[in-house]
Amino acid sequence: MGGRATESRITRPIDILSAALQVGAFTGGAGLVVGGVSGVVRSTTPVLFAAASGIQWFALGSTFWATRGIILQRQGIYDWFEYNRGARLQPRDVFPPTPQEKVNASAIAGSITGGVLAPLIRGRRNMIPAVIMFSVFGYAGQSIYNALDARNTQEQKEKLQNLNKDEKENLLHRIAKSRWSPMKVLSDEEYENMLQEKLLRIEADIALIDENIEKLKQQRNQTPKDG
């Protein structure tokens, strides 16, 4: 198996950890801000309250994202361990996670995060409610994100199709307007005038035919009969 093919299917734990720390830093910053505002209102030590809130949110965000990444990339992590111990990797197809797999992984990661951190942060009595709550949050959040992402993807696809259609029409218009082109681009008004002219010609031809028919009838009536 080639080096590039091997690298495309393995997942290094350090990559999952790095992504989890980035998410944790974002959620921790949000927790710091929310904790600071709440601390001013509810606590006599707003700085400590904000710091505690930031640490809690950092732990929740990083733990959730790391767990989710491990679930989604478990086969890649297994291949990484196998590759590093010198084992021969079995051929397999590599596909990105499906939307449903992401929903399932987020729900499981939420329940694990709530089950691990709730006893440390809120006490053991809050473990079961936290498991349920974080599982629902993970499931609902990922489902909403998938729906928005699918809608955005569809909108971008439609914009691209419309853009290609406009470019094609513009190209045809430029070709039709060329002095060497046998075709001509007509506006709605020009097309209507052209149809009216053809209709007048047809009416004139019909009138001429009627006139000729009438002349033939007169000639036939004026012709003397034998006998």
C-alpha positions as CSV (number, residue, x, y, z in Angstrom):
1,M,0.0,0.0,0.0
2,G,1.4,3.4,-1.0
3,G,2.3,6.1,1.5
4,R,-0.4,8.5,0.3
5,A,-3.1,5.9,0.4
6,T,-2.1,5.0,3.9
7,E,-2.1,8.6,5.1
8,S,-5.5,9.2,3.6
9,R,-7.1,6.4,5.8
10,I,-5.3,6.8,9.1
11,T,-6.3,9.3,11.8
12,R,-3.7,10.5,14.3
13,P,-5.0,11.0,17.8
14,I,-3.1,14.2,18.0
15,D,-5.3,15.6,15.2
16,I,-8.4,14.8,17.2
17,L,-6.9,16.3,20.4
18,S,-5.9,19.4,18.6
19,A,-9.4,20.0,17.1
20,A,-10.9,19.3,20.5
21,L,-8.7,21.9,22.2
22,Q,-9.7,24.4,19.6
23,V,-13.4,23.8,20.2
24,G,-12.7,23.8,23.9
25,A,-11.0,27.2,23.6
26,F,-14.0,28.6,21.8
27,T,-16.6,27.2,24.3
28,G,-14.3,28.2,27.2
29,G,-14.2,31.8,25.9
30,A,-18.0,31.8,25.6
31,G,-18.3,30.4,29.1
32,L,-15.9,33.1,30.4
33,V,-18.1,35.8,28.9
34,V,-21.4,34.3,30.1
35,G,-19.9,33.6,33.5
36,G,-18.6,37.1,33.8
37,V,-22.0,38.6,33.2
38,S,-23.7,36.2,35.5
39,G,-21.0,36.6,38.1
40,V,-21.6,40.4,38.3
41,V,-25.3,39.7,38.9
42,R,-25.2,36.6,41.1
43,S,-21.9,36.5,42.9
44,T,-19.7,38.6,45.1
45,T,-16.6,37.3,43.3
46,P,-17.4,37.7,39.6
47,V,-13.8,37.0,38.5
48,L,-13.7,33.6,40.2
49,F,-17.3,32.9,38.9
50,A,-16.3,33.7,35.4
51,A,-13.1,31.6,35.6
52,A,-15.0,28.6,36.9
53,S,-17.6,29.0,34.2
54,G,-14.9,29.2,31.5
55,I,-13.1,26.1,32.8
56,Q,-16.4,24.2,32.9
57,W,-17.4,25.2,29.4
58,F,-13.9,24.4,28.1
59,A,-14.1,20.9,29.6
60,L,-17.5,20.3,28.1
61,G,-16.6,21.5,24.7
62,S,-13.3,19.7,24.4
63,T,-14.6,16.5,25.9
64,F,-17.6,16.4,23.6
65,W,-15.6,17.2,20.5
66,A,-12.8,14.7,21.3
67,T,-15.4,11.9,22.0
68,R,-17.3,12.7,18.8
69,G,-14.1,12.7,16.8
70,I,-13.1,9.3,18.3
71,I,-16.5,7.8,17.4
72,L,-16.5,9.1,13.8
73,Q,-12.8,8.3,13.2
74,R,-12.5,5.1,15.2
75,Q,-11.5,3.1,12.1
76,G,-8.9,5.6,11.2
77,I,-7.5,5.6,14.7
78,Y,-7.4,1.8,14.7
79,D,-5.5,1.9,11.4
80,W,-3.1,4.4,12.9
81,F,-2.3,2.1,15.8
82,E,-1.9,-0.9,13.4
83,Y,0.3,1.1,11.0
84,N,2.6,2.3,13.9
85,R,3.1,-1.2,15.2
86,G,4.1,-2.4,11.8
87,A,1.0,-4.4,10.9
88,R,-0.2,-4.7,7.3
89,L,-3.4,-2.7,6.8
90,Q,-6.2,-4.5,5.1
91,P,-7.6,-2.7,2.0
92,R,-10.8,-0.8,2.7
93,D,-12.8,2.0,1.2
94,V,-12.7,5.4,2.9
95,F,-16.0,7.3,3.0
96,P,-16.8,10.6,4.9
97,P,-19.3,10.2,7.7
98,T,-23.0,10.3,6.6
99,P,-25.3,12.9,8.2
100,Q,-27.0,10.2,10.2
101,E,-23.7,8.9,11.5
102,K,-22.8,12.4,12.6
103,V,-26.1,12.7,14.5
104,N,-25.6,9.4,16.2
105,A,-22.0,10.3,17.1
106,S,-23.0,13.7,18.5
107,A,-25.8,12.1,20.6
108,I,-23.4,9.4,22.0
109,A,-20.7,12.0,22.6
110,G,-23.2,14.2,24.5
111,S,-24.3,11.4,26.7
112,I,-20.7,10.4,27.5
113,T,-19.7,14.0,28.2
114,G,-22.6,14.5,30.5
115,G,-21.9,11.2,32.3
116,V,-18.2,11.9,32.8
117,L,-18.3,15.6,33.7
118,A,-21.6,15.9,35.6
119,P,-20.3,14.1,38.7
120,L,-17.2,16.3,38.8
121,I,-19.0,19.6,38.2
122,R,-22.4,19.1,39.7
123,G,-22.2,16.0,41.8
124,R,-23.2,12.4,41.2
125,R,-26.9,13.0,41.7
126,N,-26.9,15.0,38.4
127,M,-25.3,12.3,36.4
128,I,-28.4,10.7,34.8
129,P,-30.1,14.1,34.0
130,A,-26.9,15.3,32.5
131,V,-26.6,12.2,30.3
132,I,-30.1,12.6,29.0
133,M,-29.8,16.4,28.6
134,F,-26.5,16.4,26.7
135,S,-27.6,13.5,24.6
136,V,-30.6,15.4,23.5
137,F,-28.5,18.6,22.9
138,G,-26.0,16.6,20.8
139,Y,-28.7,14.9,18.7
140,A,-30.8,18.1,18.2
141,G,-27.8,20.3,17.5
142,Q,-26.3,18.0,14.9
143,S,-29.7,17.5,13.3
144,I,-30.3,21.2,13.0
145,Y,-26.8,21.7,11.6
146,N,-27.3,18.9,9.0
147,A,-30.6,20.5,7.9
148,L,-29.0,24.0,7.5
149,D,-26.0,22.5,5.7
150,A,-28.1,20.6,3.3
151,R,-30.2,23.6,2.5
152,N,-27.1,25.7,2.0
153,T,-25.6,23.1,-0.3
154,Q,-28.8,23.0,-2.3
155,E,-28.9,26.8,-2.6
156,Q,-25.2,26.8,-3.8
157,K,-26.0,24.1,-6.3
158,E,-28.9,26.0,-7.7
159,K,-26.9,29.2,-7.9
160,L,-24.2,27.3,-9.8
161,Q,-26.7,25.8,-12.2
162,N,-28.3,29.2,-12.8
163,L,-24.9,30.7,-13.3
164,N,-23.9,28.1,-15.9
165,K,-27.3,28.6,-17.6
166,D,-26.8,32.3,-17.8
167,E,-23.3,31.9,-19.1
168,K,-24.6,29.5,-21.8
169,E,-27.4,31.8,-22.8
170,N,-25.0,34.8,-22.9
171,L,-22.7,32.7,-25.2
172,L,-25.6,31.9,-27.5
173,H,-26.6,35.5,-27.6
174,R,-23.1,36.6,-28.5
175,I,-22.9,34.0,-31.2
176,A,-26.4,34.9,-32.6
177,K,-25.5,38.7,-32.6
178,S,-22.3,38.0,-34.6
179,R,-22.4,39.3,-38.2
180,W,-21.4,35.8,-39.4
181,S,-24.1,34.0,-37.6
182,P,-27.2,32.8,-39.6
183,M,-29.3,33.3,-36.4
184,K,-30.6,36.5,-35.0
185,V,-31.7,37.3,-31.4
186,L,-35.2,38.8,-31.4
187,S,-36.8,40.6,-28.6
188,D,-40.4,39.9,-27.7
189,E,-41.6,43.0,-29.6
190,E,-39.6,42.1,-32.7
191,Y,-40.9,38.5,-32.6
192,E,-44.5,39.8,-32.3
193,N,-44.1,42.2,-35.2
194,M,-42.6,39.3,-37.3
195,L,-45.6,37.1,-36.5
196,Q,-48.0,39.9,-37.4
197,E,-46.2,40.5,-40.8
198,K,-46.5,36.8,-41.6
199,L,-50.2,36.8,-40.6
200,L,-50.8,39.7,-42.9
201,R,-49.0,37.9,-45.8
202,I,-51.1,34.8,-45.1
203,E,-54.3,36.8,-45.1
204,A,-53.3,38.5,-48.4
205,D,-52.5,35.2,-50.0
206,I,-55.9,33.8,-48.8
207,A,-57.7,36.9,-50.3
208,L,-55.8,36.4,-53.6
209,I,-56.8,32.8,-53.7
210,D,-60.4,33.6,-53.0
211,E,-60.3,36.2,-55.8
212,N,-58.9,33.6,-58.3
213,I,-61.5,31.1,-57.3
214,E,-64.3,33.7,-57.9
215,K,-62.8,34.5,-61.4
216,L,-62.8,30.8,-62.3
217,K,-66.4,30.4,-61.2
218,Q,-67.4,33.4,-63.4
219,Q,-65.5,32.0,-66.4
220,R,-67.2,28.7,-66.0
221,N,-70.6,30.3,-65.9
222,Q,-69.9,32.4,-69.0
223,T,-68.7,29.4,-71.1
224,P,-71.5,28.4,-73.5
225,K,-72.6,24.8,-73.1
226,D,-72.6,22.4,-76.2
227,G,-75.9,21.2,-77.6
